[in-house]
Amino acid sequence: MKKNRRSVEQIIRILREADTGVGVEEVCRRHNVSAQSYYRGKAKYGGMDLKEAQRLKDLEKENGELKKMLADQMLKARALEIALEKNI
């Protein structure tokens, strides 16, 4: 997965700058950001403050870890089922 070039703080700062009345094209040009990246950031972080964005990032990380743990447990359970079938 490609790492973002900008931090969450920078993305929120760019979004707030566009909210002040400066045109989106001007803000994108000033910060060397494509319009697609701007709107992707707006969809994800629009209306959030910095604390909410950090909490979202923490929850996404925790969710990923829980998904990995669930996949491992399901794999172990399946392996046990296969082993029990062979023993019978």
DSSP file (Angstrom, degrees, kcal/mol; ACC not computed):
  #  RESIDUE AA STRUCTURE BP1 BP2  ACC     N-H-->O    O-->H-N    N-H-->O    O-->H-N    TCO  KAPPA ALPHA  PHI   PSI    X-CA   Y-CA   Z-CA
    1    1 A M              0   0    0      0, 0.0     2,-0.2     0, 0.0     0, 0.0   0.000 360.0 360.0 360.0 135.9    0.0    0.0    0.0
    2    2 A K        -     0   0    0      1,-0.1     2,-0.2     0, 0.0     0, 0.0  -0.517 360.0-125.2 -75.6 135.5    1.3    3.4   -0.9
    3    3 A K        -     0   0    0     -2,-0.2     2,-0.1     1,-0.1    -1,-0.1  -0.573  27.9-108.0 -81.2 141.7    2.1    5.7    1.9
    4    4 A N        -     0   0    0     -2,-0.2    -1,-0.1     1,-0.1     3,-0.0  -0.380  14.9-144.5 -67.3 144.7    0.4    9.2    1.9
    5    5 A R  S    S+     0   0    0     -2,-0.1     2,-0.4     2,-0.1    -1,-0.1   0.755  83.1  52.1 -79.4 -25.9    2.7   12.1    1.2
    6    6 A R  S    S-     0   0    0      1,-0.0    -2,-0.1     2,-0.0     2,-0.1  -0.862  82.2-123.2-116.7 147.3    0.8   14.3    3.6
    7    7 A S     >  -     0   0    0     -2,-0.4     4,-2.2     1,-0.1     5,-0.2  -0.314  33.1-104.9 -78.5 168.2   -0.1   13.9    7.2
    8    8 A V  H  > S+     0   0    0      1,-0.2     4,-2.5     2,-0.2     5,-0.2   0.880 122.0  55.9 -60.8 -38.4   -3.6   14.1    8.5
    9    9 A E  H  > S+     0   0    0      1,-0.2     4,-2.2     2,-0.2    -1,-0.2   0.911 107.7  47.7 -61.5 -42.6   -2.8   17.5   10.0
   10   10 A Q  H  > S+     0   0    0      2,-0.2     4,-2.3     1,-0.2    -1,-0.2   0.901 111.1  51.0 -66.0 -40.6   -1.7   18.8    6.6
   11   11 A I  H  X S+     0   0    0     -4,-2.2     4,-2.3     1,-0.2    -2,-0.2   0.933 111.8  46.7 -62.4 -45.9   -4.8   17.4    4.8
   12   12 A I  H  X S+     0   0    0     -4,-2.5     4,-2.4     1,-0.2    -1,-0.2   0.887 110.8  52.8 -64.6 -38.4   -7.1   19.0    7.4
   13   13 A R  H  X S+     0   0    0     -4,-2.2     4,-2.0    -5,-0.2    -1,-0.2   0.904 109.7  48.5 -63.0 -41.1   -5.2   22.3    7.1
   14   14 A I  H  X S+     0   0    0     -4,-2.3     4,-1.8     2,-0.2    -2,-0.2   0.911 111.3  50.2 -65.2 -42.1   -5.6   22.3    3.3
   15   15 A L  H  X S+     0   0    0     -4,-2.3     4,-1.4     1,-0.2    -2,-0.2   0.904 110.4  49.5 -62.9 -41.5   -9.4   21.5    3.6
   16   16 A R  H  X S+     0   0    0     -4,-2.4     4,-0.8     1,-0.2    -1,-0.2   0.873 107.3  55.1 -65.7 -36.7   -9.8   24.4    6.1
   17   17 A E  H ><>S+     0   0    0     -4,-2.0     5,-0.8     1,-0.2     3,-0.7   0.899 107.9  48.6 -63.6 -39.5   -8.0   26.8    3.7
   18   18 A A  H ><5S+     0   0    0     -4,-1.8     3,-1.0     1,-0.2    -1,-0.2   0.808 105.7  59.3 -69.8 -27.9  -10.4   25.9    0.9
   19   19 A D  H 3<5S+     0   0    0     -4,-1.4    -1,-0.2     1,-0.2    -2,-0.2   0.695  89.7  72.1 -72.1 -18.4  -13.3   26.5    3.3
   20   20 A T  T <<5S-     0   0    0     -4,-0.8    -1,-0.2    -3,-0.7    -2,-0.2   0.582 125.0 -89.4 -76.4  -7.7  -12.3   30.1    3.9
   21   21 A G  T < 5S+     0   0    0     -3,-1.0     2,-0.2     1,-0.5    -3,-0.1   0.259  86.3 129.5 120.6 -12.6  -13.4   31.1    0.4
   22   22 A V      < -     0   0    0     -5,-0.8    -1,-0.5     1,-0.1    -2,-0.1  -0.548  68.6 -99.4 -71.5 140.4  -10.3   30.5   -1.6
   23   23 A G     >  -     0   0    0     -2,-0.2     4,-2.3     1,-0.1     5,-0.2  -0.219  20.7-124.0 -63.7 150.7  -11.1   28.4   -4.7
   24   24 A V  H  > S+     0   0    0      1,-0.2     4,-2.7     2,-0.2     5,-0.2   0.897 111.9  53.6 -61.8 -41.3  -10.4   24.7   -4.7
   25   25 A E  H  > S+     0   0    0      1,-0.2     4,-2.3     2,-0.2    -1,-0.2   0.902 109.4  48.5 -61.5 -40.6   -8.2   25.0   -7.8
   26   26 A E  H  > S+     0   0    0      2,-0.2     4,-2.6     1,-0.2    -2,-0.2   0.920 112.1  47.9 -66.1 -44.0   -6.1   27.7   -6.2
   27   27 A V  H  X S+     0   0    0     -4,-2.3     4,-2.1     2,-0.2    -2,-0.2   0.920 112.5  49.3 -63.3 -43.5   -5.6   25.7   -3.0
   28   28 A C  H  X>S+     0   0    0     -4,-2.7     5,-2.7     1,-0.2     4,-0.6   0.910 113.1  46.8 -62.6 -42.1   -4.7   22.6   -4.9
   29   29 A R  H ><5S+     0   0    0     -4,-2.3     3,-0.6    -5,-0.2    -2,-0.2   0.909 111.4  51.5 -66.0 -41.6   -2.2   24.6   -7.0
   30   30 A R  H 3<5S+     0   0    0     -4,-2.6    -2,-0.2     1,-0.2    -1,-0.2   0.861 119.0  35.3 -64.6 -36.9   -0.7   26.3   -4.0
   31   31 A H  H 3<5S-     0   0    0     -4,-2.1    -1,-0.2    -5,-0.2    -2,-0.2   0.343 109.3-118.2-101.6   5.8   -0.1   23.0   -2.1
   32   32 A N  T <<5 +     0   0    0     -3,-0.6     2,-0.4    -4,-0.6    -3,-0.2   0.943  66.6 140.7  57.0  51.8    0.7   20.9   -5.2
   33   33 A V      < -     0   0    0     -5,-2.7    -1,-0.2    -6,-0.1    -2,-0.1  -0.961  51.7-121.2-124.2 139.7   -2.3   18.6   -4.7
   34   34 A S     >  -     0   0    0     -2,-0.4     4,-2.1     1,-0.1     5,-0.1  -0.420  24.1-118.1 -75.2 158.2   -4.5   17.2   -7.4
   35   35 A A  H  > S+     0   0    0      1,-0.2     4,-2.6     2,-0.2     5,-0.2   0.869 115.9  56.4 -63.8 -35.7   -8.2   17.9   -7.3
   36   36 A Q  H  > S+     0   0    0      1,-0.2     4,-2.2     2,-0.2    -1,-0.2   0.918 107.3  47.8 -62.4 -43.2   -8.9   14.2   -6.9
   37   37 A S  H  > S+     0   0    0      2,-0.2     4,-2.4     1,-0.2    -1,-0.2   0.889 110.7  52.9 -64.3 -38.6   -6.7   14.0   -3.8
   38   38 A Y  H  X S+     0   0    0     -4,-2.1     4,-2.3     1,-0.2    -2,-0.2   0.952 112.2  43.3 -60.7 -49.7   -8.4   17.1   -2.4
   39   39 A Y  H  X S+     0   0    0     -4,-2.6     4,-2.1     2,-0.2    -1,-0.2   0.825 111.7  54.2 -70.1 -30.3  -11.9   15.6   -2.8
   40   40 A R  H  X S+     0   0    0     -4,-2.2     4,-1.7    -5,-0.2    -1,-0.2   0.922 111.6  45.5 -65.6 -43.5  -10.7   12.2   -1.5
   41   41 A G  H  X S+     0   0    0     -4,-2.4     4,-3.4     1,-0.2     5,-0.3   0.873 111.6  52.6 -65.3 -36.9   -9.4   14.0    1.6
   42   42 A K  H  X S+     0   0    0     -4,-2.3     4,-1.7     1,-0.2    -1,-0.2   0.885 108.2  50.7 -66.7 -37.7  -12.6   15.9    1.9
   43   43 A A  H  < S+     0   0    0     -4,-2.1    -1,-0.2     2,-0.2    -2,-0.2   0.868 120.3  35.4 -66.6 -35.2  -14.7   12.8    1.7
   44   44 A K  H  < S+     0   0    0     -4,-1.7    -2,-0.2    -5,-0.1    -3,-0.2   0.901 135.4  18.3 -86.0 -42.8  -12.6   11.2    4.5
   45   45 A Y  H >< S+     0   0    0     -4,-3.4     3,-2.0    -5,-0.2    -3,-0.2   0.357  83.2 133.6-114.4   3.9  -11.8   14.1    6.8
   46   46 A G  T 3< S+     0   0    0     -4,-1.7     3,-0.1    -5,-0.3    -4,-0.1  -0.354  80.5  10.3 -61.4 129.6  -14.3   16.8    5.8
   47   47 A G  T 3  S+     0   0    0      1,-0.3     2,-0.3   -35,-0.1    -1,-0.3   0.431 103.1 118.7  83.9  -0.7  -15.9   18.3    8.9
   48   48 A M    <   -     0   0    0     -3,-2.0    -1,-0.3     4,-0.0     2,-0.2  -0.667  53.4-143.5 -96.2 151.9  -13.5   16.7   11.3
   49   49 A D     >  -     0   0    0     -2,-0.3     4,-2.1    -3,-0.1     5,-0.2  -0.516  39.5 -91.4 -98.6-179.1  -11.1   18.4   13.6
   50   50 A L  H  > S+     0   0    0      1,-0.2     4,-2.2     2,-0.2     5,-0.2   0.870 123.4  51.6 -64.2 -40.0   -7.7   17.0   14.4
   51   51 A K  H  > S+     0   0    0      1,-0.2     4,-2.2     2,-0.2    -1,-0.2   0.904 110.4  48.8 -65.5 -41.1   -8.7   14.9   17.4
   52   52 A E  H  > S+     0   0    0      2,-0.2     4,-2.3     1,-0.2    -1,-0.2   0.899 110.9  50.6 -64.9 -40.0  -11.5   13.2   15.6
   53   53 A A  H  X S+     0   0    0     -4,-2.1     4,-2.1     2,-0.2    -2,-0.2   0.895 110.3  49.4 -65.4 -39.8   -9.2   12.4   12.7
   54   54 A Q  H  X S+     0   0    0     -4,-2.2     4,-2.3     2,-0.2    -1,-0.2   0.900 110.5  50.6 -65.5 -40.5   -6.6   10.9   15.0
   55   55 A R  H  X S+     0   0    0     -4,-2.2     4,-2.5     2,-0.2    -2,-0.2   0.892 109.0  52.0 -63.8 -39.8   -9.3    8.8   16.7
   56   56 A L  H  X S+     0   0    0     -4,-2.3     4,-2.3     2,-0.2    -2,-0.2   0.911 109.5  49.5 -61.1 -43.4  -10.4    7.6   13.2
   57   57 A K  H  X S+     0   0    0     -4,-2.1     4,-2.0     1,-0.2    -2,-0.2   0.911 111.4  48.7 -63.5 -42.6   -6.9    6.6   12.4
   58   58 A D  H  X S+     0   0    0     -4,-2.3     4,-2.5     1,-0.2    -2,-0.2   0.902 111.4  49.7 -63.8 -41.6   -6.5    4.7   15.7
   59   59 A L  H  X S+     0   0    0     -4,-2.5     4,-2.5     2,-0.2    -2,-0.2   0.883 109.4  51.5 -66.1 -38.2   -9.9    2.9   15.2
   60   60 A E  H  X S+     0   0    0     -4,-2.3     4,-2.0     2,-0.2    -1,-0.2   0.897 111.1  48.3 -64.9 -39.3   -8.8    1.9   11.7
   61   61 A K  H  X S+     0   0    0     -4,-2.0     4,-2.0     2,-0.2    -2,-0.2   0.932 112.9  47.2 -65.4 -45.8   -5.6    0.5   13.0
   62   62 A E  H  X S+     0   0    0     -4,-2.5     4,-2.4     1,-0.2    -2,-0.2   0.895 110.2  53.4 -62.6 -40.4   -7.4   -1.4   15.8
   63   63 A N  H  X S+     0   0    0     -4,-2.5     4,-2.2     1,-0.2    -1,-0.2   0.894 107.7  51.0 -62.0 -40.9   -9.9   -2.8   13.3
   64   64 A G  H  X S+     0   0    0     -4,-2.0     4,-1.9     2,-0.2    -1,-0.2   0.904 110.1  49.1 -62.8 -42.0   -7.1   -4.1   11.1
   65   65 A E  H  X S+     0   0    0     -4,-2.0     4,-2.2     1,-0.2    -2,-0.2   0.901 110.8  50.3 -64.7 -40.9   -5.5   -5.9   14.0
   66   66 A L  H  X S+     0   0    0     -4,-2.4     4,-2.4     1,-0.2    -2,-0.2   0.877 108.2  52.8 -66.0 -37.1   -8.8   -7.4   15.0
   67   67 A K  H  X S+     0   0    0     -4,-2.2     4,-2.3     2,-0.2    -1,-0.2   0.894 109.4  49.4 -63.9 -39.7   -9.4   -8.6   11.5
   68   68 A K  H  X S+     0   0    0     -4,-1.9     4,-2.3     2,-0.2    -2,-0.2   0.914 111.0  49.6 -64.6 -42.6   -6.0  -10.3   11.5
   69   69 A M  H  X S+     0   0    0     -4,-2.2     4,-2.3     1,-0.2    -2,-0.2   0.910 111.2  49.5 -63.2 -41.8   -6.7  -12.0   14.8
   70   70 A L  H  X S+     0   0    0     -4,-2.4     4,-2.4     1,-0.2    -1,-0.2   0.909 110.0  50.6 -63.6 -42.7  -10.1  -13.2   13.6
   71   71 A A  H  X S+     0   0    0     -4,-2.3     4,-2.1     1,-0.2    -1,-0.2   0.904 110.3  50.0 -63.0 -41.1   -8.5  -14.6   10.4
   72   72 A D  H  X S+     0   0    0     -4,-2.3     4,-2.3     2,-0.2    -2,-0.2   0.920 111.6  47.9 -62.6 -44.2   -5.9  -16.5   12.5
   73   73 A Q  H  X S+     0   0    0     -4,-2.3     4,-2.4     1,-0.2    -2,-0.2   0.887 111.3  50.2 -65.6 -38.8   -8.5  -18.0   14.8
   74   74 A M  H  X S+     0   0    0     -4,-2.4     4,-2.2     2,-0.2    -1,-0.2   0.881 110.4  50.6 -66.4 -37.3  -10.6  -19.1   11.8
   75   75 A L  H  X S+     0   0    0     -4,-2.1     4,-2.2     2,-0.2    -2,-0.2   0.907 111.0  48.3 -66.0 -42.4   -7.6  -20.7   10.2
   76   76 A K  H  X S+     0   0    0     -4,-2.3     4,-2.3     2,-0.2    -2,-0.2   0.911 111.1  50.5 -63.9 -42.5   -6.8  -22.6   13.4
   77   77 A A  H  X S+     0   0    0     -4,-2.4     4,-2.1     1,-0.2    -2,-0.2   0.904 111.0  48.9 -63.1 -41.0  -10.4  -23.7   13.8
   78   78 A R  H  X S+     0   0    0     -4,-2.2     4,-2.2     2,-0.2    -1,-0.2   0.900 109.7  51.7 -65.7 -40.4  -10.4  -25.0   10.2
   79   79 A A  H  X S+     0   0    0     -4,-2.2     4,-2.3     1,-0.2    -2,-0.2   0.899 109.8  49.9 -62.8 -40.4   -7.1  -26.8   10.8
   80   80 A L  H  X S+     0   0    0     -4,-2.3     4,-2.5     2,-0.2    -2,-0.2   0.892 108.9  52.2 -65.1 -39.6   -8.5  -28.5   13.9
   81   81 A E  H  X S+     0   0    0     -4,-2.1     4,-2.0     2,-0.2    -2,-0.2   0.912 110.5  47.8 -62.1 -42.2  -11.6  -29.6   12.0
   82   82 A I  H  X S+     0   0    0     -4,-2.2     4,-1.7     2,-0.2    -2,-0.2   0.911 111.7  50.2 -64.6 -42.2   -9.5  -31.2    9.3
   83   83 A A  H  X S+     0   0    0     -4,-2.3     4,-1.4     1,-0.2    -2,-0.2   0.896 110.7  49.4 -64.9 -39.4   -7.3  -32.9   11.9
   84   84 A L  H  X S+     0   0    0     -4,-2.5     4,-1.1     1,-0.2    -1,-0.2   0.865 107.5  54.6 -68.3 -35.4  -10.4  -34.3   13.6
   85   85 A E  H  < S+     0   0    0     -4,-2.0     3,-0.3     1,-0.2    -1,-0.2   0.881 108.0  49.7 -64.1 -38.0  -11.9  -35.6   10.4
   86   86 A K  H  < S+     0   0    0     -4,-1.7    -1,-0.2     1,-0.2    -2,-0.2   0.826 108.2  53.5 -70.5 -31.7   -8.7  -37.5    9.6
   87   87 A N  H  <        0   0    0     -4,-1.4    -1,-0.2     1,-0.2    -2,-0.2   0.723 360.0 360.0 -76.2 -21.5   -8.7  -39.1   13.1
   88   88 A I     <        0   0    0     -4,-1.1    -1,-0.2    -3,-0.3    -2,-0.2   0.460 360.0 360.0 -83.1 360.0  -12.3  -40.4   12.8
